[in-house]
Amino acid sequence: MPRLELGAVRATVRSALRRLDTWTLSTMNPPAGASHPR
């Protein structure tokens, strides 16, 4: 596997994990201005 491709996959996974973590935090601890907290 080319190193460039591996780096791209790693960056994609990292961004996906960060997005999932942010979504989880927002879901568990909704901000004060949330219109409809779940």
N, C-alpha and C positions, 0 to 999 in steps of 0.2 A: 504494500500500500504506500503510495507517495506520501512524503511527509507533509506536503502542502494540504492534501486532502484530509489527512489526519488532523491537522491544525484547524481546518474549516469545520470538521465534525465536532471537534472539542469545543470550539467557540459557539457553535449552534446549541450544543447540549448545555453549555454554561448559561447562555442567554435564556434558554427554555427553563432551566432550573430556577434562575433568578426571577423569571416572570411567574412561575408557579409559586415560589416562595412569597412573592409580593401579593399574589392573589389570595394565598392562604392566610397571610397576616391580615389583609383587609377583610377577609371573611370572618376570621376568628375575632378580630378587634376592629369593628367598623368605626370609621371616623365620626366625629361629633356631627358633621354635616351630612351624614348618610340619609338619603331620602327614605329608603326601605331596607334596613339591615336584615340579613337572613338569619 
